[in-house]
Amino acid sequence: MRKLLTDILCVAFVVMGMVACSDDENDVPSYITDFLMVSVDANGKVTSVRLDDSTTYQIAAQQFSVDVKDTVLRCKATYTHDTHKDFKLYGLSYVYSERPYPASSFYWVVNGEIYRDVSLLPRNPMKVISMWKSGGYLNMHLGLMTTDNGYHQYFFCEDSVGHFSLLHQRPANDGSSYTKDVYMSMPIPKGLDSLTFSVTTYDGIYTRTF
């Protein structure tokens, strides 16, 4: 069995989401769903959020907790805020957001042997739903055909200067019975005036320049 590894260990998080509803059916807030940065204290409590326009809100009193401590996370959040800048967080989920690694840093281990053939890097297909830049990140909403049977590996790969792509290792025992939403956010390396990103899809290679 082949397993994709990188020279730098990536740790996956699962962030617990929460949902709240208004008691007054006629008082329905305008919900916003977007990516943002979440600060977490040493007890796992969410203390503040920072939008991609750099606006920061303190939310410690709202008692959101996650299963990691003392860190900053990229998340997809559902929230409201009014003209007085009152911020209310309703839902929170982790977004895969690791920096891109050069193609040369990835390797295969097959029967105990290490292989660094870039042509062997896994690029199993995904559906591209949307991509956009904000807050120094390239954000993407993708669709994964799955039966939720097994663990999918993802990495951002720097193929060459200014050109990036998605690596996707699909478990052999996973099927394709339905499409699951997958959200990712790649930190854009500093100093790039533009970048190109490619994703292998079911219809071929999708490439977009920003």
N, CA, C and O of each residue as an XYZ file, in Angstrom:
840
protein
N       0.844     -1.199      0.000
C       0.000      0.000      0.000
C       0.881      1.251      0.000
O       1.814      1.357      0.796
N       0.586      2.185     -0.884
C       1.350      3.405     -0.958
C       0.803      4.435      0.019
O      -0.402      4.522      0.254
N       1.700      5.195      0.569
C       1.288      6.249      1.493
C       2.081      7.500      1.171
O       3.307      7.457      1.073
N       1.388      8.606      1.006
C       2.030      9.880      0.720
C       2.494     10.527      2.008
O       1.738     10.636      2.974
N       3.750     10.955      2.010
C       4.312     11.613      3.173
C       4.953     12.914      2.739
O       5.261     13.099      1.562
N       5.155     13.813      3.683
C       5.894     15.032      3.431
C       6.933     15.189      4.523
O       6.804     14.624      5.609
N       7.970     15.967      4.222
C       9.051     16.141      5.179
C       8.614     16.901      6.418
O       9.310     16.881      7.434
N       7.482     17.564      6.350
C       6.965     18.319      7.494
C       5.661     17.697      7.924
O       4.767     17.491      7.104
N       5.543     17.395      9.198
C       4.343     16.730      9.708
C       3.172     17.687      9.709
O       3.270     18.805     10.215
N       2.053     17.240      9.134
C       0.814     18.026      9.146
C      -0.134     17.402     10.159
O      -0.285     16.182     10.216
N      -0.761     18.240     10.947
C      -1.692     17.769     11.968
C      -3.084     18.237     11.608
O      -3.299     19.419     11.337
N      -4.033     17.311     11.604
C      -5.424     17.662     11.282
C      -6.174     17.943     12.568
O      -5.967     17.288     13.590
N      -7.035     18.917     12.494
C      -7.880     19.271     13.629
C      -9.328     19.030     13.263
O      -9.704     19.076     12.091
N     -10.128     18.773     14.267
C     -11.580     18.754     14.097
C     -12.145     19.795     15.036
O     -12.006     19.686     16.254
N     -12.773     20.790     14.478
C     -13.311     21.871     15.295
C     -14.801     21.661     15.467
O     -15.531     21.487     14.491
N     -15.239     21.677     16.685
C     -16.646     21.446     16.972
C     -17.458     22.667     16.600
O     -17.097     23.794     16.937
N     -18.559     22.435     15.902
C     -19.439     23.529     15.496
C     -20.583     23.693     16.476
O     -20.929     22.763     17.205
N     -21.161     24.869     16.490
C     -22.307     25.153     17.335
C     -23.319     25.923     16.515
O     -22.958     26.676     15.611
N     -24.583     25.732     16.832
C     -25.654     26.403     16.110
C     -26.588     27.058     17.111
O     -26.913     26.460     18.137
N     -27.016     28.255     16.832
C     -27.975     28.957     17.695
C     -29.096     29.481     16.839
O     -28.893     29.785     15.663
N     -30.288     29.593     17.415
C     -31.456     30.069     16.682
C     -32.106     31.221     17.437
O     -32.015     31.317     18.661
N     -32.746     32.067     16.697
C     -33.460     33.182     17.308
C     -34.760     32.696     17.912
O     -35.443     31.854     17.328
N     -35.114     33.229     19.095
C     -36.374     32.865     19.723
C     -37.561     33.520     19.028
O     -38.692     33.045     19.137
N     -37.304     34.596     18.326
C     -38.373     35.324     17.647
C     -38.303     35.024     16.166
O     -37.357     35.428     15.490
N     -39.306     34.314     15.655
C     -39.294     33.917     14.255
C     -39.310     35.123     13.323
O     -38.888     35.017     12.172
N     -39.791     36.271     13.803
C     -39.844     37.462     12.966
C     -38.542     38.263     13.012
O     -38.348     39.208     12.248
N     -37.659     37.862     13.922
C     -36.386     38.565     14.073
C     -35.271     37.674     13.519
O     -34.462     37.131     14.271
N     -35.246     37.537     12.206
C     -34.278     36.662     11.557
C     -33.063     37.484     11.148
O     -33.185     38.390     10.324
N     -31.891     37.184     11.708
C     -30.701     37.964     11.363
C     -30.200     37.614      9.966
O     -30.554     36.574      9.409
N     -29.373     38.493      9.410
C     -28.746     38.242      8.113
C     -27.452     37.469      8.361
O     -26.436     38.044      8.753
N     -27.504     36.176      8.130
C     -26.345     35.333      8.386
C     -25.293     35.522      7.301
O     -25.611     35.652      6.120
N     -24.051     35.535      7.721
C     -22.914     35.600      6.810
C     -22.092     34.338      7.018
O     -21.821     33.954      8.155
N     -21.696     33.694      5.934
C     -20.803     32.542      6.015
C     -19.540     32.877      5.242
O     -19.592     33.191      4.053
N     -18.404     32.808      5.925
C     -17.148     33.212      5.293
C     -15.979     32.584      6.039
O     -16.149     32.017      7.118
N     -14.794     32.690      5.452
C     -13.578     32.231      6.106
C     -13.029     33.352      6.976
O     -13.148     34.530      6.639
N     -12.425     32.973      8.104
C     -11.795     33.952      8.991
C     -10.759     33.255      9.855
O     -10.620     32.033      9.808
N     -10.033     34.037     10.644
C      -9.030     33.505     11.558
C      -9.589     33.508     12.977
O     -10.232     34.469     13.401
N      -9.338     32.430     13.698
C      -9.861     32.248     15.053
C      -8.699     32.100     16.030
O      -7.810     31.273     15.824
N      -8.706     32.892     17.081
C      -7.693     32.784     18.135
C      -8.245     31.971     19.296
O      -9.366     32.196     19.752
N      -7.437     31.016     19.771
C      -7.854     30.091     20.825
C      -6.883     30.208     21.992
O      -5.671     30.258     21.783
N      -7.402     30.253     23.223
C      -6.529     30.397     24.382
C      -6.038     29.044     24.892
O      -6.287     28.008     24.275
N      -5.343     29.069     26.019
C      -4.725     27.859     26.565
C      -5.733     26.843     27.066
O      -5.373     25.698     27.340
N      -6.996     27.245     27.189
C      -8.055     26.327     27.625
C      -8.925     25.835     26.472
O      -9.909     25.129     26.690
N      -8.565     26.206     25.254
C      -9.361     25.804     24.099
C     -10.555     26.699     23.835
O     -11.398     26.367     23.002
N     -10.646     27.826     24.526
C     -11.749     28.761     24.340
C     -11.418     29.729     23.201
O     -10.305     30.250     23.119
N     -12.393     29.962     22.329
C     -12.217     30.941     21.261
C     -12.336     32.335     21.870
O     -13.360     32.672     22.465
N     -11.289     33.140     21.720
C     -11.260     34.463     22.341
C     -11.580     35.585     21.358
O     -12.154     36.602     21.748
N     -11.217     35.412     20.098
C     -11.466     36.467     19.119
C     -11.454     35.875     17.711
O     -10.947     34.776     17.483
N     -12.025     36.629     16.779
C     -11.982     36.261     15.363
C     -11.493     37.466     14.577
O     -11.750     38.610     14.951
N     -10.786     37.200     13.485
C     -10.316     38.275     12.610
C     -10.797     38.016     11.194
O     -10.468     36.994     10.591
N     -11.582     38.952     10.667
C     -12.065     38.830      9.300
C     -10.926     39.101      8.316
O      -9.876     39.616      8.699
N     -11.141     38.751      7.057
C     -10.092     38.937      6.067
C      -9.848     40.394      5.710
O      -8.868     40.704      5.032
N     -10.728     41.306      6.157
C     -10.461     42.735      5.990
C      -9.711     43.294      7.189
O      -9.571     44.510      7.329
N      -9.221     42.393      8.069
C      -8.424     42.709      9.268
C      -9.244     43.206     10.448
O      -8.672     43.533     11.487
N     -10.574     43.273     10.322
C     -11.414     43.641     11.467
C     -11.418     42.504     12.482
O     -11.613     41.344     12.120
N     -11.205     42.835     13.743
C     -11.138     41.840     14.809
C     -12.283     42.048     15.798
O     -12.606     43.179     16.159
N     -12.896     40.936     16.234
C     -13.977     40.970     17.222
C     -13.610     40.073     18.395
O     -13.131     38.955     18.202
N     -13.832     40.552     19.587
C     -13.636     39.759     20.798
C     -14.926     38.988     21.077
O     -16.001     39.584     21.137
N     -14.828     37.682     21.247
C     -16.038     36.879     21.443
C     -15.909     35.913     22.615
O     -16.632     34.918     22.668
N     -15.020     36.178     23.542
C     -14.799     35.256     24.652
C     -16.080     34.955     25.408
O     -16.262     33.833     25.881
N     -16.984     35.941     25.534
C     -18.215     35.743     26.297
C     -19.185     34.782     25.617
O     -20.133     34.316     26.248
N     -18.961     34.479     24.341
C     -19.886     33.598     23.623
C     -19.595     32.110     23.862
O     -20.367     31.253     23.432
N     -18.508     31.809     24.533
C     -18.220     30.455     25.016
C     -18.169     29.406     23.908
O     -18.805     28.356     24.005
N     -17.407     29.702     22.856
C     -17.104     28.700     21.849
C     -15.808     28.005     22.232
O     -14.834     28.661     22.600
N     -15.792     26.670     22.148
C     -14.604     25.905     22.474
C     -14.222     25.002     21.300
O     -15.075     24.584     20.518
N     -12.926     24.709     21.193
C     -12.420     23.782     20.186
C     -11.494     22.788     20.870
O     -11.163     22.943     22.046
N     -11.078     21.768     20.127
C     -10.280     20.718     20.765
C      -8.776     20.912     20.592
O      -8.005     19.962     20.733
N      -8.357     22.146     20.287
C      -6.939     22.494     20.292
C      -6.766     23.711     21.190
O      -7.738     24.393     21.515
N      -5.526     23.982     21.588
C      -5.290     25.050     22.553
C      -4.177     25.980     22.091
O      -3.248     25.579     21.390
N      -4.306     27.253     22.514
C      -3.252     28.239     22.356
C      -2.747     28.312     20.913
O      -1.567     28.083     20.651
N      -3.642     28.629     19.987
C      -3.260     28.657     18.581
C      -4.177     29.593     17.810
O      -5.114     30.165     18.366
N      -3.892     29.739     16.527
C      -4.742     30.493     15.608
C      -5.120     29.560     14.473
O      -4.254     28.915     13.883
N      -6.422     29.481     14.158
C      -6.934     28.549     13.157
C      -7.624     29.288     12.017
O      -8.208     30.354     12.212
N      -7.545     28.707     10.832
C      -8.348     29.161      9.707
C      -9.650     28.363      9.752
O      -9.629     27.132      9.768
N     -10.780     29.067      9.771
C     -12.071     28.405      9.923
C     -13.106     28.990      8.972
O     -12.947     30.098      8.459
N     -14.161     28.232      8.749
C     -15.362     28.725      8.075
C     -16.388     28.996      9.168
O     -16.700     28.120      9.975
N     -16.905     30.211      9.184
C     -17.800     30.615     10.266
C     -19.118     31.128      9.715
O     -19.180     31.683      8.618
N     -20.167     30.931     10.497
C     -21.456     31.561     10.247
C     -21.679     32.571     11.362
O     -21.604     32.228     12.542
N     -21.956     33.826     10.984
C     -22.041     34.873     11.990
C     -22.942     36.008     11.510
O     -23.359     36.048     10.352
N     -23.229     36.917     12.421
C     -23.915     38.162     12.099
C     -23.180     39.308     12.775
O     -22.551     39.127     13.817
N     -23.262     40.480     12.176
C     -22.841     41.688     12.887
C     -23.619     42.862     12.304
O     -23.857     42.932     11.098
N     -24.013     43.788     13.190
C     -24.859     44.888     12.764
C     -24.035     46.147     12.545
O     -22.805     46.122     12.595
N     -24.737     47.246     12.303
C     -24.037     48.499     12.007
C     -23.252     49.024     13.200
O     -22.372     49.871     13.043
N     -23.569     48.523     14.399
C     -22.839     48.922     15.594
C     -21.649     47.990     15.869
O     -20.992     48.080     16.907
N     -21.395     47.092     14.905
C     -20.257     46.168     14.983
C     -20.438     45.089     16.042
O     -19.465     44.449     16.441
N     -21.671     44.878     16.505
C     -21.925     43.759     17.407
C     -21.807     42.465     16.621
O     -22.457     42.293     15.590
N     -20.979     41.562     17.108
C     -20.658     40.335     16.387
C     -21.226     39.138     17.137
O     -21.018     39.003     18.343
N     -21.941     38.267     16.428
C     -22.499     37.053     17.024
C     -22.097     35.860     16.173
O     -22.408     35.797     14.984
N     -21.407     34.920     16.793
C     -20.940     33.723     16.100
C     -21.945     32.594     16.299
O     -22.346     32.300     17.425
N     -22.353     31.956     15.184
C     -23.353     30.889     15.249
C     -22.785     29.512     14.913
O     -23.295     28.504     15.402
N     -21.759     29.451     14.104
C     -21.211     28.158     13.717
C     -19.758     28.288     13.322
O     -19.328     29.328     12.822
N     -19.005     27.227     13.549
C     -17.568     27.261     13.306
C     -17.097     25.879     12.877
O     -17.442     24.884     13.514
N     -16.309     25.803     11.800
C     -15.749     24.522     11.377
C     -14.349     24.743     10.810
O     -14.077     25.765     10.181
N     -13.478     23.784     11.039
C     -12.089     23.884     10.620
C     -11.972     23.840      9.104
O     -12.697     23.099      8.440
N     -11.060     24.635      8.560
C     -10.736     24.642      7.137
C      -9.301     24.175      6.982
O      -8.409     24.668      7.673
N      -9.063     23.212      6.065
C      -7.688     22.776      5.824
C      -6.879     23.960      5.303
O      -7.228     24.562      4.288
N      -5.792     24.289      6.009
C      -5.015     25.469      5.644
C      -3.561     25.279      6.054
O      -3.124     25.789      7.086
N      -2.820     24.545      5.242
C      -1.388     24.365      5.447
C      -0.636     25.103      4.340
O      -1.146     25.244      3.229
N       0.562     25.569      4.641
C       1.345     26.256      3.622
C       1.729     25.270      2.520
O       1.829     24.072      2.783
N       1.947     25.746      1.299
C       2.366     24.845      0.218
C       3.816     24.407      0.402
O       4.656     25.174      0.872
N       4.092     23.168      0.024
C       5.442     22.630      0.088
C       5.960     22.381     -1.324
O       5.179     22.021     -2.205
N       7.259     22.563     -1.560
C       7.815     22.275     -2.883
C       7.582     20.810     -3.264
O       7.575     19.928     -2.406
N       7.393     20.570     -4.552
C       7.148     19.207     -5.019
C       8.261     18.257     -4.583
O       8.018     17.075     -4.341
N       9.485     18.783     -4.483
C      10.628     17.943     -4.122
C      10.582     17.454     -2.682
O      11.324     16.537     -2.329
N       9.724     18.043     -1.830
C       9.665     17.644     -0.423
C       8.743     16.452     -0.190
O       8.731     15.889      0.904
N       7.968     16.058     -1.205
C       7.063     14.923     -1.070
C       7.756     13.646     -1.534
O       8.608     13.664     -2.422
N       7.364     12.536     -0.906
C       7.947     11.260     -1.307
C       6.981     10.117     -1.035
O       6.070     10.227     -0.215
N       7.202      9.031     -1.737
C       6.442      7.794     -1.559
C       7.253      6.805     -0.733
O       8.479      6.761     -0.836
N       6.575      6.022      0.077
C       7.202      4.876      0.723
C       6.479      3.632      0.240
O       5.296      3.443      0.526
N       7.195      2.773     -0.501
C       6.626      1.542     -1.051
C       7.506      0.382     -0.616
O       8.670      0.286     -1.004
N       6.925     -0.509      0.208
C       7.674     -1.665      0.708
C       8.986     -1.242      1.365
O      10.021     -1.889      1.203
N       8.917     -0.159      2.096
C      10.095      0.298      2.817
C      11.063      1.133      2.010
O      12.047      1.631      2.556
N      10.807      1.298      0.720
C      11.689      2.075     -0.142
C      11.107      3.477     -0.359
O       9.894      3.631     -0.496
N      11.966      4.488     -0.389
C      11.541      5.873     -0.577
C      11.704      6.275     -2.033
O      12.759      6.070     -2.635
N      10.650      6.849     -2.589
C      10.669      7.313     -3.978
C      10.273      8.788     -4.003
O       9.347      9.207     -3.308
N      10.995      9.576     -4.824
C      10.732     11.009     -4.950
C      10.380     11.391     -6.380
O      10.686     12.504     -6.808
N       9.757     10.511     -7.115
C       9.342     10.789     -8.488
C       8.109     11.685     -8.457
O       7.037     11.254     -8.033
N       8.260     12.942     -8.908
C       7.163     13.902     -8.859
C       5.972     13.432     -9.677
O       4.829     13.753     -9.351
N       6.227     12.679    -10.727
C       5.126     12.205    -11.581
C       4.211     11.226    -10.854
O       3.104     10.958    -11.321
N       4.653     10.688     -9.721
C       3.846      9.735     -8.963
C       2.978     10.400     -7.902
O       2.195      9.724     -7.235
N       3.104     11.710     -7.738
C       2.320     12.383     -6.714
C       0.826     12.230     -7.011
O       0.412     12.407     -8.157
N       0.019     11.910     -6.016
C      -1.404     11.622     -6.240
C      -2.232     12.881     -6.497
O      -2.155     13.853     -5.745
N      -3.002     12.848     -7.542
C      -3.870     13.969     -7.892
C      -5.247     13.423     -8.236
O      -5.763     13.636     -9.333
N      -5.830     12.713     -7.273
C      -7.169     12.165     -7.493
C      -8.158     13.310     -7.675
O      -7.995     14.364     -7.060
N      -9.183     13.122     -8.511
C     -10.039     14.242     -8.913
C     -10.952     14.766     -7.820
O     -11.366     14.044     -6.913
N     -11.250     16.061     -7.946
C     -12.206     16.771     -7.115
C     -13.066     17.621     -8.043
O     -12.693     17.856     -9.193
N     -14.203     18.079     -7.555
C     -15.006     19.064     -8.269
C     -14.622     20.458     -7.780
O     -14.500     20.681     -6.576
N     -14.433     21.383     -8.692
C     -14.162     22.768     -8.308
C     -15.477     23.538     -8.328
O     -16.095     23.688     -9.383
N     -15.900     24.018     -7.185
C     -17.145     24.785     -7.068
C     -16.857     26.278     -7.113
O     -17.544     27.020     -7.814
N     -15.849     26.725     -6.373
C     -15.458     28.137     -6.429
C     -14.055     28.311     -5.862
O     -13.582     27.492     -5.075
N     -13.389     29.406     -6.280
C     -12.092     29.814     -5.753
C     -12.068     31.332     -5.655
O     -12.623     32.021     -6.511
N     -11.424     31.856     -4.610
C     -11.309     33.295     -4.477
C     -10.156     33.633     -3.534
O      -9.772     32.825     -2.688
N      -9.614     34.834     -3.693
C      -8.547     35.325     -2.831
C      -9.107     36.284     -1.803
O      -9.975     37.102     -2.109
N      -8.605     36.180     -0.577
C      -8.949     37.157      0.463
C      -8.014     36.988      1.642
O      -7.645     35.871      2.005
N      -7.635     38.105      2.234
C      -6.851     38.072      3.460
C      -5.516     37.374      3.365
O      -5.029     36.845      4.365
N      -4.903     37.356      2.178
C      -3.627     36.672      2.016
C      -3.743     35.175      1.818
O      -2.760     34.449      1.964
N      -4.947     34.702      1.483
C      -5.197     33.279      1.271
C      -5.855     33.059     -0.089
O      -6.567     33.927     -0.594
N      -5.609     31.897     -0.669
C      -6.390     31.422     -1.800
C      -7.389     30.425     -1.235
O      -7.007     29.360     -0.750
N      -8.655     30.768     -1.299
C      -9.714     29.956     -0.710
C     -10.392     29.123     -1.790
O     -10.470     29.534     -2.947
N     -10.874     27.969     -1.407
C     -11.544     27.119     -2.389
C     -12.653     26.290     -1.749
O     -12.540     25.806     -0.623
N     -13.718     26.150     -2.512
C     -14.844     25.285     -2.168
C     -14.837     24.170     -3.208
O     -15.081     24.410     -4.390
N     -14.556     22.954     -2.758
C     -14.428     21.805     -3.640
C     -15.486     20.764     -3.313
O     -16.095     20.798     -2.244
N     -15.696     19.852     -4.231
C     -16.629     18.753     -4.023
C     -15.916     17.421     -4.105
O     -15.202     17.155     -5.072
N     -16.102     16.584     -3.105
C     -15.463     15.268     -3.043
C     -16.506     14.180     -3.226
O     -17.463     14.095     -2.457
N     -16.325     13.352     -4.236
C     -17.177     12.182     -4.413
C     -16.715     11.113     -3.436
O     -15.557     10.697     -3.476
N     -17.620     10.656     -2.547
C     -17.186      9.795     -1.453
C     -18.333      8.957     -0.900
O     -19.504      9.202     -1.189
N     -17.967      7.967     -0.103
C     -18.912      7.242      0.741
C     -18.497      7.373      2.213
O     -19.030      6.687      3.085
N     -17.531      8.272      2.469
C     -16.962      8.470      3.811
C     -16.332      7.195      4.350
O     -16.446      6.883      5.536
N     -15.674      6.473      3.476
C     -15.025      5.223      3.870
C     -13.515      5.384      3.712
O     -12.953      5.090      2.657
N     -12.879      5.848      4.760
C     -11.429      6.028      4.710
C     -11.040      7.494      4.808
O     -11.882      8.385      4.699
N      -9.757      7.728      5.013
C      -9.213      9.057      5.243
C      -8.559      9.592      3.973
O      -7.688      8.937      3.400
N      -8.974     10.775      3.532
C      -8.387     11.429      2.365
C      -7.259     12.353      2.817
O      -7.402     13.094      3.790
N      -6.137     12.299      2.097
C      -5.012     13.187      2.384
C      -4.997     14.331      1.381
O      -5.232     14.128      0.189
N      -4.719     15.543      1.875
C      -4.609     16.713      1.009
C      -3.318     17.456      1.337
O      -2.905     17.529      2.495
N      -2.688     18.006      0.301
C      -1.548     18.884      0.469
C      -1.589     19.932     -0.633
O      -2.103     19.681     -1.723
N      -1.038     21.116     -0.337
C      -0.810     22.111     -1.373
C       0.630     21.965     -1.850
O       1.560     21.929     -1.045
N       0.802     21.882     -3.158
C       2.108     21.620     -3.749
C       2.563     22.827     -4.566
O       1.800     23.353     -5.376
N       3.798     23.265     -4.356
C       4.391     24.310     -5.195
C       5.162     23.628     -6.309
O       6.279     23.153     -6.103
N       4.565     23.580     -7.485
C       5.181     22.887     -8.622
C       6.345     23.684     -9.196
O       7.349     23.109     -9.616
N       6.214     24.985     -9.214
C       7.261     25.903     -9.656
C       6.920     27.272     -9.068
O       5.878     27.435     -8.433
N       7.795     28.251     -9.279
C       7.564     29.572     -8.695
C       6.262     30.168     -9.240
O       6.119     30.371    -10.446
N       5.318     30.443     -8.342
C       4.056     31.033     -8.736
C       3.009     30.055     -9.226
O       1.883     30.455     -9.522
N       3.362     28.770     -9.317
C       2.379     27.773     -9.765
C       2.196     26.718     -8.684
O       3.156     26.099     -8.223
N       0.932     26.526     -8.287
C       0.606     25.622     -7.198
C      -0.481     24.650     -7.657
O      -1.182     24.898     -8.638
N      -0.603     23.553     -6.934
C      -1.633     22.573     -7.275
C      -2.051     21.811     -6.030
O      -1.389     21.863     -4.993
N      -3.163     21.105     -6.156
C      -3.681     20.305     -5.048
C      -3.268     18.855     -5.218
O      -3.485     18.254     -6.270
N      -2.669     18.298     -4.171
C      -2.426     16.863     -4.112
C      -3.560     16.229     -3.313
O      -3.957     16.738     -2.265
N      -4.069     15.122     -3.817
C      -5.196     14.459     -3.159
C      -4.985     12.955     -3.257
O      -4.996     12.387     -4.349
N      -4.791     12.313     -2.102
C      -4.655     10.857     -2.032
C      -5.967     10.261     -1.556
O      -6.384     10.479     -0.418
N      -6.605      9.520     -2.421
C      -7.899      8.916     -2.107
C      -7.698      7.505     -1.569
O      -6.930      6.744     -2.157
N      -8.355      7.124     -0.476
C      -8.235      5.747      0.023
C      -8.853      4.764     -0.964
O      -9.881      5.051     -1.577
N      -8.228      3.619     -1.110
C      -8.660      2.656     -2.114
C     -10.054      2.105     -1.864
O     -10.732      1.683     -2.801
N     -10.492      2.105     -0.601
C     -11.780      1.485     -0.277
C     -12.936      2.486     -0.239
O     -14.043      2.132      0.169
N     -12.694      3.736     -0.660
C     -13.766      4.728     -0.651
C     -14.489      4.739     -1.991
O     -13.860      4.666     -3.047
N     -15.814      4.830     -1.940
C     -16.622      4.879     -3.143
C     -16.992      6.296     -3.523
O     -16.399      7.255     -3.029
N     -17.980      6.429     -4.406
C     -18.361      7.749     -4.931
C     -19.877      7.905     -4.964
O     -20.449      8.213     -6.010
N     -20.515      7.696     -3.843
C     -21.975      7.688     -3.834
C     -22.593      9.079     -3.726
O     -23.730      9.268     -4.159
N     -21.881     10.065     -3.161
C     -22.430     11.405     -3.058
C     -21.300     12.425     -3.013
O     -20.140     12.071     -2.803
N     -21.650     13.703     -3.214
C     -20.652     14.772     -3.204
C     -20.642     15.467     -1.849
O     -21.674     15.929     -1.363
N     -19.469     15.531     -1.255
C     -19.277     16.163      0.049
C     -18.539     17.485     -0.136
O     -17.550     17.544     -0.866
N     -19.013     18.548      0.521
C     -18.343     19.844      0.452
C     -17.026     19.793      1.209
O     -16.968     19.306      2.338
N     -15.967     20.299      0.581
C     -14.649     20.379      1.199
C     -14.153     21.814      1.035
O     -14.169     22.360     -0.068
N     -13.717     22.417      2.129
C     -13.243     23.797      2.105
C     -11.762     23.834      2.456
O     -11.320     23.181      3.400
N     -10.998     24.609      1.680
C      -9.564     24.723      1.892
C      -9.138     26.173      1.737
O      -9.834     26.976      1.116
N      -7.978     26.497      2.314
C      -7.494     27.869      2.276
C      -5.966     27.843      2.310
O      -5.368     27.551      3.345
N      -5.345     28.148      1.182
C      -3.880     28.091      1.090
C      -3.265     29.450      1.386
O      -3.586     30.425      0.706
N      -2.381     29.544      2.392
C      -1.672     30.815      2.610
C      -0.837     31.149      1.371
O      -0.072     30.314      0.890
N      -0.986     32.354      0.867
C      -0.248     32.756     -0.329
C       1.146     33.222      0.082
O       1.273     34.121      0.913
N       2.195     32.621     -0.488
C       3.557     33.057     -0.137
C       3.748     34.543     -0.417
O       3.219     35.072     -1.395
N       4.489     35.198      0.429
C       4.715     36.628      0.286
C       5.562     36.913     -0.950
O       6.408     36.108     -1.341
N       5.319     38.066     -1.553
C       6.121     38.496     -2.686
C       5.592     38.094     -4.038
O       6.208     38.416     -5.055
N       4.452     37.389     -4.088
C       3.888     36.969     -5.366
C       2.893     38.010     -5.876
O       1.923     38.337     -5.193
N       3.137     38.525     -7.071
C       2.187     39.458     -7.679
C       0.986     38.713     -8.244
O      -0.121     39.249     -8.291
N       1.208     37.486     -8.669
C       0.124     36.647     -9.187
C       0.487     35.194     -8.942
O       1.646     34.859     -8.699
N      -0.519     34.339     -9.010
C      -0.266     32.911     -8.856
C      -1.258     32.132     -9.709
O      -2.329     32.628    -10.060
N      -0.878     30.911    -10.030
C      -1.730     29.998    -10.779
C      -1.953     28.758     -9.942
O      -1.015     28.228     -9.347
N      -3.194     28.292     -9.893
C      -3.513     27.104     -9.099
C      -4.255     26.104     -9.978
O      -5.137     26.473    -10.754
N      -3.885     24.828     -9.843
C      -4.484     23.763    -10.647
C      -5.066     22.681     -9.756
O      -4.510     22.336     -8.713
N      -6.202     22.155    -10.196
C      -6.855     21.034     -9.522
C      -7.233     20.006    -10.578
O      -7.807     20.353    -11.611
N      -6.915     18.750    -10.324
C      -7.368     17.684    -11.206
C      -8.843     17.423    -10.925
O      -9.220     17.137     -9.789
N      -9.673     17.521    -11.951
C     -11.102     17.301    -11.812
C     -11.514     16.080    -12.624
O     -10.688     15.457    -13.291
N     -12.800     15.745    -12.560
C     -13.312     14.608    -13.313
C     -13.367     14.905    -14.812
O     -13.544     13.995    -15.621
N     -13.214     16.181    -15.182
C     -13.253     16.582    -16.580
C     -11.888     17.013    -17.104
O     -11.785     17.511    -18.224
N     -10.851     16.826    -16.311
C      -9.519     17.242    -16.722
C      -8.898     18.192    -15.707
O      -9.337     18.250    -14.559
N      -7.877     18.938    -16.126
C      -7.176     19.854    -15.229
C      -7.841     21.221    -15.254
O      -7.982     21.836    -16.311
N      -8.246     21.689    -14.084
C      -8.801     23.027    -13.929
C      -7.674     23.930    -13.451
O      -7.048     23.656    -12.428
N      -7.413     25.006    -14.188
C      -6.341     25.938    -13.838
C      -6.877     27.348    -13.860
O      -7.594     27.742    -14.779
N      -6.516     28.115    -12.824
C      -6.959     29.496    -12.744
C      -5.810     30.366    -12.249
O      -5.056     29.977    -11.356
N      -5.691     31.534    -12.837
C      -4.645     32.492    -12.446
C      -5.278     33.650    -11.696
O      -6.324     34.161    -12.097
N      -4.650     34.060    -10.615
C      -5.134     35.153     -9.775
C      -4.100     36.267     -9.747
O      -4.310     37.288     -9.093
